[in-house]
Amino acid sequence: MIGELLPSGAVGVEAFDDRVDARLFPEEEALLTRAVDKRRREFTTVRACARDALAALGFPPAPLLPGERGAPGWPQGAVGSMTHCAGYRAAAVARAADVETIGIDAEPHDALPDGVLEAIALPEERVRLKNLAAGDPGVFWDRLLFSAKESVYKAWFPLARMWLGFEEADIAIAPEGRTFSARLLVEGPVVDGRRLGGFEGRWMIDNGVVVTGIAVPKGCA
């Protein structure tokens, strides 16, 4: 799934079950001393996916430790993103010389819990969701919107190094071509000499999972 959302030069690796062969570095193990088994399995498998993706680009195995605001720390010269939800783990990476930033997110394809949509969606986004649902009621568009906003944040943070609220990006989902666009409602960072105004992303639904992804090729911000 994840590979279909990425441009040339980016590598995605996914797993639909936890990998019993996966091992952690001691520095990673130290972060899990109080973790429940579910958290340990997610943490371990998604890092195994990330290391496999990095290996495909020629990067040697290395610890992948959470940094500021929990964002994963990538090896020098790499950019990437990780995600996991019930029944799915994935990582996407690229060389920093080829891609500015990556943001991916996976969610169960189900309706959001009560009250969540009102907390994360702008009024105009809720109107668009109603129109989308009228055209295709088989898609949980609210969950897709949530996932897209998560991908936007994951792509934004490595560039801006600051918080971006759900209400600070206006997302329009296109069913044709399975794409979405995000218009930033706050001043974006300067990337390659230009002010970043938003992101373009892609989405898909399969195996009961919604996956969204953003990758900004170098020079296209």
N, C-alpha and C positions, 0 to 999 in steps of 0.2 A: 504493500500500500504506500509506504512512505516514499519509495523511490519514484513513484509516478508524480509526486508533487514537487520534485526538486529539479533545478536546472542542471545543465551540463557542468561538470566540475565538482558537484556535490555528491556525497555518498550517503545513502541511508541503509541502516540495518534494523530489522525488527524481529520481535519474538512474540508468539501468541501463547507461550507458556514459559514458566521460569526455567532457567538453564541450570541443571544440576552440575554441569562441568565448570561453571563460572567460579572464579576465585578473586578475592579482593587483595589489594596491597595493605600492608600493616597500617598505613596512615588512614585508609578508608575503614578498615575494621575498627579503628579507635573511635570512629564516629557512631558506631552502632552498639555500644556497650549496653544501652538500655532499650534498644529497638525490639519491637515485637517481631515474630517470625515473618509476618506479611510484609512489613517494612523492609526487613533484611533481604527478602527474596526480590522485591521490586528494585531496591537499591543495587543489588548485585547484578541482576540480569540486565538492567538498563546500562550499567557501566560495561558489561561484557559486549553489549551491542555497540556502544561508543568506541571501545577499543578495537573491535573488528572493523568498524568504519574508518577509524584512524589508520589502522594497519593497511587498509586498501589504498591509502594515500601515501604510505611509506613512513608513517610516524611509529616509533617504537612504543611498546607498552609503558604506561606511566599512570600514577595515581590521578584520579579525576575528583578533586575535592570541591565541595561547595564554597563559594566565595561570598562576595557582597550580596546581600538579599537572597542568598541561596543559589545564585546563578553558578552553573558549573564552571570550574577553572579548566581551560583548555591549554594544551601545549603551545609554546611559542610558535606562531606561524599558522595556527589553526583557529577556525571559528566553528561553532556548532550549537546544538540544542538537544535536549533530552525530554522525553515524556513517558508517562506510564498511566494506565488505568486498568480496571479489571479486565483480564484477558489480553492485554496488549502492552508491550514495551517497545520503544524505538529511540534511535538516536540518528541525527543527521549532522554531518561535518563537511567542511571544505577547507581548502587552503585560503588563508587570509589574503593572499595575492590575487585570488580569483573572485572571492565573495566577501562582501562587506559584513553581512550578518545573516543569521538563520534563526528562525523561530518556528517550532513545531509544537502541536498539542494534540492529544487524543482524549476522547471522552466516550463513555457508553452512549449508544444511540437510544436515548430515552428522554422523556420530558424533564426539564429542570424541576427541582423541588419548588414547592409553593413559595412565592415571595422573592425568588432569586432573580427572575427576569426583571421585575420592577427595580431591583437594586443595581442591575448591570446595564440595562438598556436605556437609551435615549428615547424620548417620545416618538421621534421620526423613525427610529429603528423598529419600534413596536408596530408602527403602522406598516412598515415593509414586511415584517414577519407575518402579519395577518394576510397580506396580499399573497405572499409566498405559500402560506398554508392553504389558501383558497385554490391555488393552482396545483399543489401537490401535497395533500394532507398526510401522505405516508412518510414524510420527512419531519423529524423533530427540529424545526428551524430554530427554536429557542436555544437548544443545546449546540447547534452549529454556530450560532452567534457567539455563545459563551466561549467555545473553542477558538473561534477566530480572534476574539479579544485577548485570549491567553497567548496565542501565537504572536499577535501584535506586540504585547508587552515583552515577550522573550526576544523578539527581534529588536525592539527599541532599547532595552536596557543596556546591552553592551556598547551601544553608540552614545547614549545620553548619560548613563550612569546615574539615573534618577528615576523616581517612581512615576508611573503613568497610570492614572485611574481609569476604571471602566468607562467613565463618562467623558474622558478626554480623547476618545477616538470614535468617529462616526463610521460605522461599517455598513456597507451595502453588499448584499450577497446576490450573485448572479447564478441562477440555476443552469443557464446555458453555458457550457464549458466548465462548469464547476469552479468558478473563480469568485473572489471577493476583493473589494477595495476598502482601504481604511484611510480616512482623512483625519489627520491630527488636528485637534482643536486647541492645542498649545504649541508654543514655538518649539520646533524640532531642532536637533543638533545639526551642525554644519558637517556635511560628509562630502569629501572630494570637492570642496570649495562651494558647495550648494547647500541651501537650507532644506533639510528633509521635511517634506510636507505630508507624507503618508507612505503607505505600503500597498503592494499588490500581492495577493495570495491565491492559493488553490485549496480545494477541499475534495474529500471523497468519503463515501460511506460504504463499508463492507464488513462482513463478519460481526455485525452488531456494534461496530465502532465508528465514531466520527473522527476523522483526522484532518487537521488543517496545517498548512505550511506556508512559510514566507522565506524566500531567499533573495537577497539583493545582490546581483552580480556587481563586481567592481566597476565603478564608473556609471552605474545606472541609478544611483540614489536620487 
